[in-house]
Amino acid sequence: MATLGFADLRETAFPSLWDETEILKARLADGSSIEGMVADLQTGLRMMNASLLSMLHYGDLFAVQDEPELEYPIGMSNGFEDASEYGTPSPKRGATTGHMLPLKPYDRALGWTMRYLRKARRNKLDADVRSVITDARKLWQQKLLTRFFLSTGETVGSTANASVPVCDAGATDSTYVPPESPEGEAFTSSHTHLLRHAAISDANLGTTIEHLQEHGHSSPFDIIASRTDASSWTALTGFKAPEWPGIVYHSSAVERAQVTEVSDYFGYVETDYGVCRVWLTPRVPTNYYGAFKTYGPGDPRNPLRVRIDPNVGFGFTLVDGNWVNLPTHLVVVYIEFGVGIGEDRTNGVLVEIDTSGSYASPTIS
């Protein structure tokens, strides 16, 4: 007899005579079970989720929120008036603009046939689980760096350019004007933090860092750069390698940066506007770097904002539901998040090293 109609989630239910508990207890070749493997994966995901907020260097880039929108003040030409005995000052108000944060789902599955599981060695299955953790880390890092280095806006819902980059001379939001700095420096909508320099040099780096300092951000600053360009950074006059505990440096040694604990940075660079801490990553291609001020993991003044769905929660999780069907086993890992620029679009300067042209977004690996 034909069964008419669309197949839907009701079709994934077990036959009435199948016992799900017994299926999950199917023994592997080494005596362990599918149930145990899933528990190991859950443990690994919990550890990964705990590390996302404090992941070395990456944790300094963002804060988290579950609302889709951001609103923040922009520069305006208000001011005090000379007071008079009978005059009344004109009321004035602040101005704001805002943008949206994207939200996207991602998933990743592990799958085995029942016959494979009967023969598989546990080391092979552990490698499958480790591959999920590796992919989860890669996805998180890629999305953070991609948004940080991206020079264009992104569509959110049906609105183009709803998610914006750092200051881009009004390309995505013509109403955006950086607020006046604490020292009184005023800006216009043509102000940009998308730069193109001919080389990595002390002078050019000073220009980059000035773009942060003039908005009230203070030293130390962080630089994300390509590991391929390591020699260009060590060649800077202001570069100082960290001084490692346990090593005796003689007076004739090259000047080094003293740090109070073992440094996780490649090195430090002195500029006219403060000290920069440099960290290198192979995810950023050659001839690119970005500078920002971190206020500590989770601080809303950091350059990026991660949006999550409050109904899904933060981090990677195993999808609820029935994914085990003889003769195969399928385990699905899911995350829903999006990365946008935070409320302070001045906290980030992006640089492409090229002899001509304008800044173009790199591909993050």
C-alpha positions, 0 to 999 in steps of 0.5 A, a space after each residue: 500500500 502506498 503512503 502518500 504525502 511529504 516525509 517529515 520529522 515524524 518519519 524519523 521515529 524508531 519502529 515500535 519494537 526497537 529499543 533505543 537504549 539497547 541500540 546505543 549500547 551496541 558494543 564496539 570492537 574494544 568493548 566500549 559503546 556508542 553511548 560512551 563515545 557520545 559522552 566523550 564528544 559532549 565532554 570535549 564540546 563543553 571544554 571547547 565552549 569554556 575556552 571560547 570566551 578566554 581563548 588565547 588572543 581571540 578572547 580579547 576581540 569580542 563581547 557577547 550579546 543576544 539582541 540583534 541590534 546595536 545603537 551608539 552615539 555619533 559626533 555632533 556640533 553641540 556646545 555651550 552658549 554664552 549665558 545672558 541675564 534674560 536669555 534662554 539657551 537653546 535645547 540640544 540633544 545627542 545623536 545616535 546611529 546603529 547597525 545589526 548583528 548577523 546570526 547564522 547556523 552551522 552544523 557538523 556530523 559524524 557518521 558510522 555504519 553499524 558494521 564499521 563500529 563493530 570492527 573499528 578501533 577506538 583510536 580511529 573513533 577518537 580521531 573522529 571526535 578530535 576532528 570535530 573539536 579541531 573544526 569547531 576551533 577553526 570555525 570560531 577563529 575564522 569567523 572572528 578574524 573574517 569580520 574584523 578584517 572585512 571592509 564591507 557591510 553584510 546583509 542581515 535579514 533583507 537589509 543590505 549593509 546592516 552589519 558594518 565594518 570599522 570606520 569606512 568613510 561612510 560607505 555603509 552608513 553615511 550618518 556615522 561620524 565618530 564622536 569627538 575624542 576626549 582630547 577634543 579632536 573632531 571627525 567627519 563622516 569621511 574618516 576611515 580606518 581602512 588603510 593601505 601602506 607601501 611597507 611595514 615600517 616604523 613610520 607607517 605603524 605610527 600612522 596606524 596606531 595614531 588612528 586608535 590613540 586619537 579616539 581615546 584608546 590608550 596603550 598597550 595596543 594589540 596587532 594581529 599580523 601574518 606569521 609569514 611577515 615575521 621578519 618584517 616585524 622583527 626588522 622594525 627599529 621599535 621591535 622588542 622581543 620578550 625577555 624570557 625568564 630563566 635566560 641571562 641576557 648580557 649587557 651587549 644583548 639586543 634590547 628586549 621587553 621585560 614582561 612580568 610573566 611568560 609572554 604569549 606575544 611574538 614581540 612588542 613594538 614601541 611607537 610614538 603613540 604607545 606600545 603594541 603587542 604583536 601576535 602572529 597567526 597563519 590564518 591572516 595572509 601575508 601583507 595584512 595586519 590589524 590593530 585594536 585596543 582590548 579591554 579584556 575578554 567579554 568587555 563591550 568596548 572590544 572591537 567585535 560583538 558575537 550575537 547568539 540566539 538565547 533559545 540555542 545558547 552559547 557554544 557548540 552542542 549536540 543536536 537534540 533529537 533522534 539521529 540514530 537509525 540502524 544500520 547507521 549512527 549519526 551524531 550532529 554538532 550544532 552552533 548558531 552565532 554571528 560576528 559583527 563590529 561592536 558599538 565602537 567602530 573606531 576600535 580597529 584599524 586594518 592595513 593592507 601592504 601594497 604600493 597602490 590601490 585601496 584596502 581590500 579584504 583578505 581571505 582568512 584561512 
